[in-house]
Amino acid sequence: MKKAFSILLAAVVTVGALVYALWGVDWAVLGELLAGVRVWVLAPFWVFLVLFYVFNALRWNLILRRLGRYSLRESGPAMMIGFAGNNVLPAHLGELVRAVVFARQTGLPASGVLTTLIVERIFDVFSILFFYFMALWLIDPFPESIRLGAEAIAGAMAVVCAGIIAFLAFPHTFVTLWERLSNPLPTSLRDKGSRLLRNAEAGLSALKSPAMLAGMIAHSLLRWGSCGAMVWLALLGFGVTISFPVSMIVIAVSAVAVTVPSAPGFFGAMQAAFVFALLPFGISREVALAASVLYLVAQWLPVTLFGAWCFTALGLDARTVRAEAEKLEEEA
C-alpha cells in the first residue's frame, strides 16, 4: 500500500511539474533550439561531470573514515551504481542501493553505511545554501519569487543545524529522552528509534574532527561548483550566457525540486526547476526547457551506463540488491 501510494504521488508530482514547465511553450521554437544545440559544449560538460563525482567520492571517503579507510577504486563503483539507480528507480532508491552494494563489498552493516549518506545530504544542503546566499549578495535586483521560498528553506535548515549541533554535544541525552518518551510505543518501534539515534551519533561523529570537517566542506563546495558549471554550459549550448551566481540559483532550485517524489532520473522536476529559476532572469521558457533537457540527458546517459557496467562487473543480481534496498528502507 505504501509503495503504491509513493508511485502514485510521484506520478502526480511529475505530471504537475511538466504541466507547469510546458505551459504556453512555443513548440516550434523549442524544436529549433534543440536541433541547433552546440554539441561541442558536451566535452567540457563531461569534464565537470567527472569532477562532480570525483569530489563526491573524495568527500564520501572522508565521511566513511570512521568505518575504515577506502580508496576511490573501492568506493567509486558503489557510488556510481547508486547514482545510476536514482536514474532508473523511484523514490531515491538508488541511495539505498549504494548502501547495500558498498556493505556487500566491505562487510560493513548496510545501516551504518546509510548513515554516511545522511551526512552527505547535510553537507549538500548547507553547500547549496552557501551558494544561494552568495548569489543573493551578488545579484541585484534579486527576484522576490525565488528569495521567499529559499529563505523559508534556509530558516528550516538553521533549525536543523541547531538540532545537529545539540545532538553532537549531548547524544546520550537525546537517546535517554527518546527512551523515556517512547515508553507508550510498541517495543519494536521504540527499539528502532533508539537504533536510529545511535546510528546517527556514529554517522555524525566525523563532524567532530576539524580537519575532516574542513575537507568535507571543501569537497562539497567543489562538487556543487562543478554542478553550477554544468548548468552554465547547458545554457551556453543554446547561445545563452548567464552569470555563475544565476547558475547556482538554478542548482539551488533544482536541489529542492529533486527532493520531492518524482519520476526516476528527476524527469519533470528538473524541467520545472529550470523554468522556475530562469524565467525571473529574462530567460525564455523555451531556452530554459532546452537547457534542462541537455543538462538531464548529458548526465543521465553516461552515469546510467557506467553505473550499469559497475553493477555487472561486480556480478550483482538486480532483484536481490533491490530487495535488500527495500528491506533497508523499511528498517530505516
Secondary structure as GFF3:
##gff-version 3
##sequence-region A 1 332
A	DSSP	alpha_helix	2	22	.	.	.	ID=ss1
A	DSSP	alpha_helix	27	35	.	.	.	ID=ss2
A	DSSP	three_ten_helix	39	41	.	.	.	ID=ss3
A	DSSP	alpha_helix	42	63	.	.	.	ID=ss4
A	DSSP	three_ten_helix	64	66	.	.	.	ID=ss5
A	DSSP	alpha_helix	72	88	.	.	.	ID=ss6
A	DSSP	alpha_helix	93	106	.	.	.	ID=ss7
A	DSSP	alpha_helix	110	138	.	.	.	ID=ss8
A	DSSP	alpha_helix	144	169	.	.	.	ID=ss9
A	DSSP	alpha_helix	171	181	.	.	.	ID=ss10
A	DSSP	alpha_helix	187	204	.	.	.	ID=ss11
A	DSSP	three_ten_helix	205	208	.	.	.	ID=ss12
A	DSSP	alpha_helix	210	236	.	.	.	ID=ss13
A	DSSP	alpha_helix	244	257	.	.	.	ID=ss14
A	DSSP	three_ten_helix	264	266	.	.	.	ID=ss15
A	DSSP	alpha_helix	269	278	.	.	.	ID=ss16
A	DSSP	three_ten_helix	279	281	.	.	.	ID=ss17
A	DSSP	alpha_helix	285	313	.	.	.	ID=ss18
A	DSSP	alpha_helix	318	331	.	.	.	ID=ss19
###
